[in-house]
Amino acid sequence: MKTTIITAGLIGVAGVSMAQAAQLDLICSADVVICEKMVEVYEAKTGTEVNMVRLSSGEAYAKIRAESSNPKTDIWWAGSGDPHLQAAAEKLTMEYKSPLLTEQRSWSQKQAESADFRTVGVYSGVLGWGYNTDIFAKKGLDEPKCWADLLNPALVGEVQIANPASSGTAYTALASLVQLMGEDEAFDYLKKLNDNVSQYTKSGSAPVKAAARGETGLGIVFMHDAIAQTVEGFPIKAVAPCEGTGYEIGSMSIVEGARHVDEAKAWYDWALSAEAQSLMKEANSFQLPSNPGAAVADEVPDFAQINLIDYDFAAYGAPERRKELLDRWNAEIGAIAN
């Protein structure tokens, strides 16, 4: 068991004198590399012992909801914003207005305001895909530039996407297609796409990691996850679909009834700082940080060059709408999934 010894009088992030080791129970819904980097730096900086569990955002929401009468988690960092908004609407997370809130980009502040300050945006990422250029070249396949291209019969068995019930990435894809095409048209599209899908994964980033390993041709993911594979040297090219696409506001929430609420607020404030968000660049996480003072990697997509839809976070993060779409996906797509 890890033991952290703190000398009396040490001042933590929140400015509170601590005579003994503080503890924080954290769910992280980003890539495990940035999760571990954040924890490592924060523990060294504050002496707080952070017990971190890595879960997809859908799994994190389900865990927090299941434990609402006896919370085991203090704070939930990262993961697409829709599940955070659903948790906020159900008052599973607590209201907190950080003193660093006004330093954040407008979309981060808007996310907080729409949730009565029960969540906040910490980064943003664009939905797209990454495809294995070696596989496509070997099979003589054209570059898929648009959503329509993913229905090419030549791509049978070459597409992976996560299950939207467990993955915030995949729910963002579902909600984006509904907003882009209309609900019935989007489900018609997804039924056709199913013919080419080899696997619906649990994790949102898993499809492009499979593509990087040569196990599939293409993964529908957030573009930053595809770019991370490219930077690691894999033959992956990231694409933003031509017809338009959605995006996420990766968010952060303190759990209502958290056992270590002061420590949760201290992490929350630190995670909104430019110092903390600059760690994303170090960890090869290529999202756009919410704090404009944070260092940004050159590989982060230029949002201005991408055809983004006007994603309605409030509507599609609402519990009723989210449940409707997931129920329909389970009935119409999950039931016929390969």
C-alpha positions as CSV (number, residue, x, y, z in Angstrom):
1,M,0.0,0.0,0.0
2,K,1.4,3.4,-0.9
3,T,1.9,5.7,2.0
4,T,2.3,9.5,1.6
5,I,3.8,11.4,4.5
6,I,3.1,15.1,4.8
7,T,4.9,17.3,7.3
8,A,2.7,19.6,9.4
9,G,2.1,23.0,7.9
10,L,2.4,22.0,4.2
11,I,0.1,24.2,2.1
12,G,-2.0,22.5,-0.5
13,V,-3.5,23.9,-3.7
14,A,-6.5,25.2,-1.9
15,G,-4.3,27.0,0.5
16,V,-5.3,24.8,3.5
17,S,-2.7,23.6,6.0
18,M,-2.5,19.8,6.1
19,A,-1.1,17.9,9.0
20,Q,-1.6,14.5,7.3
21,A,-1.9,13.1,3.9
22,A,-5.0,14.1,2.0
23,Q,-6.8,11.7,-0.3
24,L,-8.8,12.1,-3.5
25,D,-10.9,9.5,-5.4
26,L,-10.8,10.3,-9.1
27,I,-12.4,8.9,-12.2
28,C,-10.5,9.8,-15.3
29,S,-12.2,9.5,-18.7
30,A,-9.4,10.6,-20.9
31,D,-6.6,8.5,-22.4
32,V,-4.7,6.7,-19.7
33,V,-1.4,8.5,-20.5
34,I,-2.8,11.9,-19.6
35,C,-4.7,10.5,-16.7
36,E,-1.5,9.1,-15.2
37,K,0.5,12.2,-16.0
38,M,-2.1,14.5,-14.2
39,V,-2.1,12.2,-11.2
40,E,1.7,12.0,-11.0
41,V,2.2,15.8,-11.2
42,Y,-0.6,16.6,-8.8
43,E,0.6,14.1,-6.2
44,A,4.1,15.5,-6.4
45,K,2.8,19.1,-6.2
46,T,0.4,18.7,-3.3
47,G,1.2,15.5,-1.4
48,T,-2.4,14.4,-1.9
49,E,-2.8,10.7,-2.5
50,V,-4.9,10.3,-5.7
51,N,-6.8,7.0,-6.2
52,M,-7.5,7.0,-9.9
53,V,-9.8,4.7,-11.9
54,R,-9.8,5.0,-15.7
55,L,-13.3,4.6,-17.1
56,S,-15.0,5.7,-20.4
57,S,-17.4,8.5,-19.8
58,G,-20.5,6.3,-20.2
59,E,-19.1,3.9,-17.6
60,A,-18.2,6.8,-15.3
61,Y,-21.7,8.2,-15.4
62,A,-23.2,4.7,-14.7
63,K,-20.9,4.2,-11.7
64,I,-21.6,7.6,-10.2
65,R,-25.4,7.1,-10.7
66,A,-25.3,3.6,-9.2
67,E,-23.3,4.9,-6.1
68,S,-25.3,8.1,-5.6
69,S,-26.6,7.0,-2.2
70,N,-23.0,6.3,-1.0
71,P,-20.5,8.0,-3.4
72,K,-17.2,6.3,-3.8
73,T,-15.9,9.0,-6.2
74,D,-15.0,12.6,-5.4
75,I,-14.3,14.0,-8.8
76,W,-14.7,13.0,-12.4
77,W,-12.2,14.5,-14.8
78,A,-12.5,14.5,-18.6
79,G,-14.7,12.5,-21.0
80,S,-17.2,14.0,-23.4
81,G,-19.6,16.5,-21.9
82,D,-22.9,14.8,-22.6
83,P,-22.7,12.3,-19.8
84,H,-21.5,15.1,-17.5
85,L,-24.5,17.2,-18.4
86,Q,-26.8,14.3,-17.8
87,A,-25.2,13.8,-14.3
88,A,-25.7,17.5,-13.7
89,A,-29.3,17.4,-14.7
90,E,-29.9,14.5,-12.3
91,K,-28.0,16.4,-9.6
92,L,-25.5,13.6,-9.2
93,T,-22.8,16.3,-9.3
94,M,-22.5,19.4,-7.1
95,E,-22.5,23.1,-7.9
96,Y,-19.1,24.7,-7.8
97,K,-17.9,27.9,-9.4
98,S,-14.1,27.9,-9.5
99,P,-12.2,31.2,-9.1
100,L,-10.5,30.2,-12.4
101,L,-13.7,29.9,-14.3
102,T,-13.6,33.4,-15.8
103,E,-10.1,32.5,-17.3
104,Q,-11.5,29.8,-19.5
105,R,-12.6,29.9,-23.1
106,S,-16.2,30.9,-23.7
107,W,-17.4,27.4,-24.6
108,S,-16.0,26.2,-21.2
109,Q,-17.9,28.9,-19.3
110,K,-21.0,28.3,-21.3
111,Q,-20.9,24.6,-20.5
112,A,-20.7,25.5,-16.8
113,E,-23.6,28.0,-17.0
114,S,-25.9,25.6,-18.9
115,A,-25.4,23.0,-16.1
116,D,-25.9,25.5,-13.2
117,F,-22.2,25.1,-12.5
118,R,-22.4,21.4,-11.8
119,T,-19.8,20.7,-14.6
120,V,-17.3,22.7,-16.6
121,G,-15.5,22.3,-19.9
122,V,-11.8,21.5,-19.7
123,Y,-10.9,20.8,-23.4
124,S,-12.6,20.4,-26.8
125,G,-12.1,17.8,-29.5
126,V,-13.5,17.3,-33.0
127,L,-15.3,14.1,-34.1
128,G,-13.9,12.4,-37.2
129,W,-11.9,9.2,-37.9
130,G,-8.4,7.8,-38.4
131,Y,-7.7,5.3,-41.1
132,N,-4.7,3.1,-41.7
133,T,-3.0,4.4,-44.9
134,D,-1.1,1.1,-45.4
135,I,-4.2,-1.0,-45.4
136,F,-6.1,1.4,-47.7
137,A,-3.2,1.5,-50.1
138,K,-2.8,-2.3,-50.1
139,K,-6.5,-2.8,-50.8
140,G,-6.7,0.0,-53.4
141,L,-9.2,2.0,-51.3
142,D,-9.8,5.7,-51.8
143,E,-9.4,8.0,-48.9
144,P,-12.7,8.3,-47.0
145,K,-13.3,12.1,-46.8
146,C,-17.1,12.1,-46.0
147,W,-19.6,10.3,-43.9
148,A,-21.1,8.9,-47.1
149,D,-17.7,7.3,-48.0
150,L,-17.9,5.0,-45.0
151,L,-20.8,3.2,-46.6
152,N,-18.6,2.0,-49.4
153,P,-19.1,-1.8,-49.8
154,A,-15.4,-2.2,-50.1
155,L,-15.1,-1.3,-46.4
156,V,-17.0,-4.4,-45.1
157,G,-15.3,-5.4,-41.9
158,E,-12.9,-2.4,-42.0
159,V,-14.8,0.0,-39.7
160,Q,-14.9,0.1,-35.9
161,I,-16.8,2.5,-33.6
162,A,-17.6,2.3,-29.9
163,N,-20.9,1.5,-28.4
164,P,-22.7,4.8,-27.5
165,A,-24.1,3.3,-24.2
166,S,-20.5,3.0,-22.8
167,S,-18.6,5.6,-24.8
168,G,-19.1,9.3,-24.8
169,T,-17.2,9.4,-28.1
170,A,-19.8,7.2,-29.8
171,Y,-22.7,9.0,-28.2
172,T,-21.2,12.3,-29.6
173,A,-21.1,10.5,-33.0
174,L,-24.8,9.4,-32.7
175,A,-26.0,12.8,-31.6
176,S,-23.9,14.6,-34.3
177,L,-25.4,12.4,-37.1
178,V,-28.9,13.1,-35.7
179,Q,-28.3,16.8,-35.8
180,L,-26.6,16.7,-39.2
181,M,-29.0,14.4,-41.0
182,G,-32.2,14.3,-39.0
183,E,-33.1,11.4,-36.6
184,D,-34.7,8.9,-39.0
185,E,-32.1,9.6,-41.7
186,A,-29.3,9.2,-39.2
187,F,-30.6,5.8,-38.0
188,D,-30.9,4.7,-41.7
189,Y,-27.3,5.7,-42.2
190,L,-26.2,3.8,-39.1
191,K,-28.0,0.6,-40.2
192,K,-26.1,0.8,-43.5
193,L,-22.9,1.6,-41.7
194,N,-23.4,-1.5,-39.6
195,D,-22.7,-3.7,-42.7
196,N,-19.1,-2.4,-42.6
197,V,-18.6,-2.4,-38.8
198,S,-16.5,-5.3,-37.5
199,Q,-16.8,-4.3,-33.8
200,Y,-18.5,-1.9,-31.4
201,T,-15.9,-1.3,-28.8
202,K,-16.4,-0.3,-25.1
203,S,-13.9,2.6,-25.2
204,G,-14.1,5.5,-27.6
205,S,-10.4,5.5,-28.6
206,A,-10.1,1.8,-29.0
207,P,-11.2,1.7,-32.7
208,V,-8.3,3.9,-34.0
209,K,-5.8,2.0,-31.8
210,A,-7.0,-1.2,-33.5
211,A,-6.5,0.6,-36.9
212,A,-3.0,1.5,-35.8
213,R,-2.3,-2.2,-35.0
214,G,-3.6,-3.2,-38.4
215,E,-6.6,-5.0,-37.0
216,T,-9.1,-2.8,-38.9
217,G,-8.9,-0.2,-41.6
218,L,-10.6,2.7,-39.9
219,G,-11.8,3.9,-36.5
220,I,-14.5,6.6,-35.9
221,V,-13.1,8.6,-33.0
222,F,-12.2,12.1,-31.9
223,M,-9.5,13.4,-34.2
224,H,-7.1,13.9,-31.3
225,D,-7.1,10.2,-30.7
226,A,-6.2,9.5,-34.3
227,I,-3.5,12.2,-34.3
228,A,-2.0,10.6,-31.2
229,Q,-1.5,7.4,-33.1
230,T,0.1,9.3,-36.0
231,V,2.5,11.0,-33.6
232,E,3.5,7.6,-32.2
233,G,4.6,6.6,-35.7
234,F,1.6,4.5,-36.8
235,P,0.3,4.9,-40.4
236,I,-2.9,6.7,-39.3
237,K,-4.3,9.7,-41.1
238,A,-7.0,11.8,-39.3
239,V,-10.0,13.1,-41.2
240,A,-12.8,15.6,-40.5
241,P,-15.9,14.6,-42.5
242,C,-16.8,16.9,-45.4
243,E,-20.5,17.1,-44.7
244,G,-19.9,18.5,-41.2
245,T,-19.2,17.0,-37.8
246,G,-19.8,17.4,-34.1
247,Y,-17.4,18.0,-31.3
248,E,-17.0,17.4,-27.6
249,I,-16.5,19.6,-24.7
250,G,-14.5,17.3,-22.4
251,S,-15.7,18.2,-18.9
252,M,-15.1,17.9,-15.2
253,S,-17.5,17.4,-12.3
254,I,-17.4,17.1,-8.5
255,V,-19.7,14.3,-7.3
256,E,-22.6,15.3,-5.0
257,G,-21.8,13.9,-1.5
258,A,-18.1,13.5,-2.2
259,R,-16.2,12.3,0.9
260,H,-13.2,14.5,0.1
261,V,-14.9,17.6,-1.1
262,D,-12.2,20.1,-0.2
263,E,-9.6,17.9,-2.1
264,A,-12.0,17.7,-5.0
265,K,-12.3,21.5,-5.2
266,A,-8.5,21.8,-5.0
267,W,-8.0,19.4,-8.0
268,Y,-10.8,21.2,-9.9
269,D,-9.1,24.6,-9.5
270,W,-5.7,23.2,-10.5
271,A,-7.1,21.3,-13.5
272,L,-8.4,24.6,-14.9
273,S,-5.0,26.2,-14.6
274,A,-2.7,26.8,-17.6
275,E,0.0,24.8,-15.8
276,A,-2.2,21.7,-15.5
277,Q,-3.6,21.9,-19.0
278,S,-0.2,22.3,-20.5
279,L,0.4,18.7,-19.4
280,M,-1.8,17.6,-22.2
281,K,0.9,18.6,-24.7
282,E,3.5,16.7,-22.8
283,A,1.3,13.6,-22.8
284,N,0.5,13.8,-26.5
285,S,-3.1,14.6,-25.9
286,F,-4.2,16.8,-28.8
287,Q,-7.4,18.4,-27.6
288,L,-7.8,22.2,-27.4
289,P,-7.4,23.2,-23.7
290,S,-10.1,25.4,-22.1
291,N,-7.5,27.7,-20.6
292,P,-6.1,29.9,-23.4
293,G,-2.8,30.3,-21.5
294,A,-2.1,26.5,-21.7
295,A,0.6,25.2,-24.2
296,V,-1.0,23.7,-27.3
297,A,0.7,21.1,-29.5
298,D,1.2,22.0,-33.1
299,E,-0.8,18.9,-34.1
300,V,-4.1,20.1,-32.5
301,P,-6.6,20.4,-35.3
302,D,-7.5,23.9,-36.5
303,F,-11.2,24.2,-35.6
304,A,-11.5,27.1,-38.1
305,Q,-10.7,24.8,-41.0
306,I,-13.3,22.2,-40.0
307,N,-17.0,22.2,-40.9
308,L,-18.5,22.0,-37.4
309,I,-22.2,21.7,-36.8
310,D,-23.9,23.9,-34.1
311,Y,-23.9,21.0,-31.6
312,D,-26.7,21.5,-29.1
313,F,-25.0,20.3,-25.9
314,A,-27.9,21.2,-23.6
315,A,-30.4,19.3,-25.6
316,Y,-28.4,16.2,-26.3
317,G,-26.9,16.1,-22.8
318,A,-30.4,16.1,-21.3
319,P,-31.3,12.7,-19.6
320,E,-34.6,12.2,-21.6
321,R,-33.1,12.9,-25.0
322,R,-30.0,10.9,-24.3
323,K,-32.1,7.9,-23.1
324,E,-34.3,8.1,-26.2
325,L,-31.4,8.0,-28.6
326,L,-29.6,5.2,-26.7
327,D,-32.8,3.1,-26.4
328,R,-33.4,3.5,-30.2
329,W,-29.7,2.6,-30.9
330,N,-30.0,-0.5,-28.8
331,A,-33.3,-1.5,-30.5
332,E,-32.3,-0.8,-34.1
333,I,-28.5,-1.0,-34.3
334,G,-27.4,-3.0,-31.2
335,A,-29.9,-5.7,-32.1
336,I,-28.4,-6.3,-35.5
337,A,-24.7,-5.5,-34.6
338,N,-22.2,-7.9,-36.0
